Each structure stands twice: as structure tokens, then as C-alpha cells.
């Protein structure tokens, strides 16, 4: 009986030993795999930390440029997209355009400017100041003024951001003044909400 | 009686073994009894064997010990299993790392460090890229404004000469800024050759992107840095970043491309310039509309805007930006009575333009003005086109007229026609 038991135990032990070998092999392989994985991670970490250190000069240079640009942009922003209606600056700007473009052979004459009550935009992101203008000018100056409004809102030009809401042109030609146009413009000037 | 052997059989055969192996050999003992010589010798010395008869085991009362090899072996194997399982658990299975042997915990810890480091590197790259793009945007504003001035018909040649060099310098600066931003955006956002072993199905790219966004958000919680905001906006807009990287700065960029880039950059960063850009994009450029109307009118009436009095003349334009509608008041003057045809041609030409749609004129009135011919007032109303209009695809008036002329020639060659097909 003991011999049989001994044999069974031996057989079972051998079987377990075989399993131990297989399981051990798998576990050791997995461990080595993780070991290599960890080494790769460590190498990568070292490399990234080196890259971060190498960037310090570039970050400083880019930040300085950015600060200069931001400063210029903010000062320009107050001209093109002010925080308030700033009617006086706008009126002066129209007058300035008139003075520099009003000539006897090509007139530009603003007969009236009427500022409406400002209101918030539909999305409340900005405010709109409606302006009604009556102008008499040559055809050239008409297009020039349209261009002035249509290209407004650039930091470089510093012209207040505006758009044309409505144009009503009377093209009846005056025999004395050929190409002379009189028109009413509904403009919108914008400012921050 | 058998003869007695002269030489007795002293030894029948060589005894096997030695004295130690054969001390209990019974057969040998019997043989020895049969050997006369040995017997005689033995008689003289000792009549008994050296050790006597082999003792019987049973009579010694010795109990045979059972073998425990199997059990011991099994215990050893189980013990080894136990050791292996404990070792396996401590090195790879456990969630703690008491003696620094748990390779999995060590790996996970390194992954966290790596994610943090990569997030910092990504943040640096994208922040620098955003700062260069901000610079690009600022230079582009000046560049586009100067370009507009240069292309304006109202700019003098002296001013143009001055603008030309400025435009060249500005273009170089903005191309450089864009190229530097591209370099930073083109950097890998996850470590090369590393595939993170995560429990889920997340890719390494996603894991590092998520880590970077969390890192920037954490930084923004500490300080409201606009450059960091810009970096985060860029990081979240992969499509825009890809578009930026794909741009070829070595070749000439068109103004539209630069404008589009500035507008897109502004839209993702959401500041005051985003609002300005939005207003600009929605702004109707009426000078283009008026130019288009002039061109279309010239197409219908070649004398329009020329020194010679034209058949079509306008008395007023009305443009409404809010409703995107246009109304034109005018008059047609002809020597014959084809005023309505002229108005109809104008309506068709306006409809075929890609800028206009829904051109309507339902009432036609004509009057005779004696020797001066015939006069018809009109008021055309239409809308500014948004999207596609199937009517744009129709043949233009000019092409239609050309085709009609060709047909007329063919008809006159093949068979004489009674009446001309063309209105001209």
C-alpha cells in the first residue's frame, strides 16, 4: 500500500514539477519582457528629459517675441475694436478721410453723420454702433470710401472696424457735375461688449 | 567397490565471490562438507562454519521501513510551486512594491513619469508653436493690409514702390514664423517606439494626448496664460494642426491661404481677434457687388459705361446687408421696341452670375418718346447668392449669343432662313 502511495506521490510530484517548469518559464519570460519594457521606458524618459532641457533657450526666445507681439496687438486693438463707442475718434477719422480725398476735380463731401443707439450683437460677443451718413462725391471717391470701410479693422491700418449695412445711391447725373454721386450709407462700427 | 580416487576433488570449481560476499553461502558450505580435504582440515580446526547458519530475518524482528521518497518529492515540488507563486506575485502581480522587485509596479511608475515628461515636452512644443503662429498672424495682418494698399487703384506708383519692399520683407517674416511653428507641431506627441501597456484598449497616442491636455489644464488652473490657452486650443484641433504642417512654405502662399490660416487660428483661440475675424468674414464687400453688376450690364449692353450713350442706365442702387438684397432702378432706351428683351437679358445675366440669385421683375412698362425712341423703366430685385444655384450652370448670355450667331451662319449656308434667330 505504501509503495502504491509512494508511486502516486512521485508521479504527482513529477507532474507538478513539469507544470512548475512550464509556469516558471512563462513567468520568467514575462518578467524579462517587463524588464526590457521598463528599460525602454527609462531610456525614453531620459531622452525626453534631455529634449526638455534643450528647449529652454528656444522657449525664452519665443516667449519674448510673443510678449512683444501681444503688446503691439493690444495697443492696436484699442483703435480698431475699442472698449467703448468712442464716437469722437470715429468722427475725427471720417473727417480725416474727407480732408485727404476732397479735391475740386474729385470731391468727397460728408454732409451728415448720425450715430444711432448701440446694441449688443445676437451672440452678445460685441456691440454694434449704427451710423447713417450722407455723402456727395465723385465715383472714384465713392469706391475709395467703400474700400476704406471694407478693409477697416486691420491692426496695421488702425482704422476702426466697420461694415456697410445699406447703400442707397442716386445715380441721376447732373449735367454740371459729371460722375458726381450722392448716396446714403448705413454703416456699422463695432466695439467690445 | 569403486576405485578410490588418487587425487580427491580438492576444489570442483572456483568459489564465486569472496569471503565477504559468500559468508552466508549455504551451497558452498555443503560443498565444503563434501570436500574431503577441506573436511579433514576443518576437522582438525573447527567443525562449525565461521558465522554459522544465516540468520533468518523474521527471527531478528527487524521491521522494513516504508519509503517516503514520493511524499518528500511531492512536498518539495509543492514548496517550489509556492515559492514560484509568491515570487511571481511579488514581482508582477502585486499592486505594491515592498522591496523594489515588482517590475510591473516599477514599469507603471516609469510610465507615469514618462507621461508627465512627454506632456511637458508637448506643452512646450505647442506653446512655442502657438507663439510663432501668433507672430505669423500679427505679421499677416500687416502684410495683407499692405498688399491691399499695393493693389488698390488709388495708390500712387511712389507709394507702391515703398510698399513693394515692405511686402517682400513681411512675407519672408511670416513664412519664417510659419515654418518655425510647423517644426514644433511636427514633433512626435508620444515617445517613439513605446507602446504603453494599459488595461484598456487605449492607444499610446491617445494616452499621451490625454496626459498632455490634463497637464495643460492643470497649468491653466494655476495661471491664466494666453499662450498656454493657445497651445491647448492647438492640441485639441488636430485637423488644423495637420493642415498647418502640410503647408509648403517654400512655395508662394496666396493671400487667400494666409487669410484663411489667420482666420482659422483666430477661431480656435477665441479672443477679441476671433470676433474681429468673424465680423470681417461676414462683412459684405459692396464694391465687388457693384463691379459685378457693371460687368454684367456691359455684357448685355456693350456701350454701358462707355463714352457713347448706352441702352441701359441706372438711376439708383439699393443694397441691404441685413437681408442681403439688392434693388436696381433704371431705364432702357432703344431705337426699336426691344426694351423688354433688353431687360429680360439683363435679368438672365444677373441670374447666371454666381454672386446673385432670385432675380425678379414682374412688371414691364414701355413708352414711346417720339424721335428719341422707346423707353422702359425697370426695378430689378435680387438676392446675394449663398451656396450653389442650379441656374448658374446655364449658358451665359455671351456664349448663348455666340452660339446663336454660329447657328445663323449654318442656317444661311444650308438653307436660307426667312427670319434671323438672333435678336442682334
Interface residues (C-beta under 8 A of the other chain):
Chain A: X2 X3 X5 X6 X7 X8 X9 X10 X11 X12 X13 X14 X16 X17 X19 X20 X23 X24 X27 X30 X31 X34 X35 X37 X38 X40 X41 X42 X44 X45 X47 X48 X49 X51 X52 X55 X58 X59 X62 X63 X65 X66 X69 X70 X72 X73 X77 X80 X81 X125 X126 X140 X143 X144 X146 X147 X150 X151 X153 X154 X155 X156 X157 X161 X163 X164 X165 X166 X167 X168 X169 X170 X171 X172 X190 X192
Chain B: X66 X67 X68 X69 X70 X71 X73 X74 X76 X77 X78 X80 X81 X84 X87 X88 X91 X92 X103 X104 X106 X107 X110 X111 X113 X114 X117 X118 X120 X121 X124 X125 X127 X128 X131 X132 X134 X135 X138 X141 X142 X144 X145 X146 X148 X152 X154 X191 X192 X193 X194 X197 X226 X227 X272 X273 X275 X276 X278 X279 X280 X282 X283 X284 X285 X286 X287 X290 X313 X314 X315 X316 X317 X318 X319 X320 X321 X322
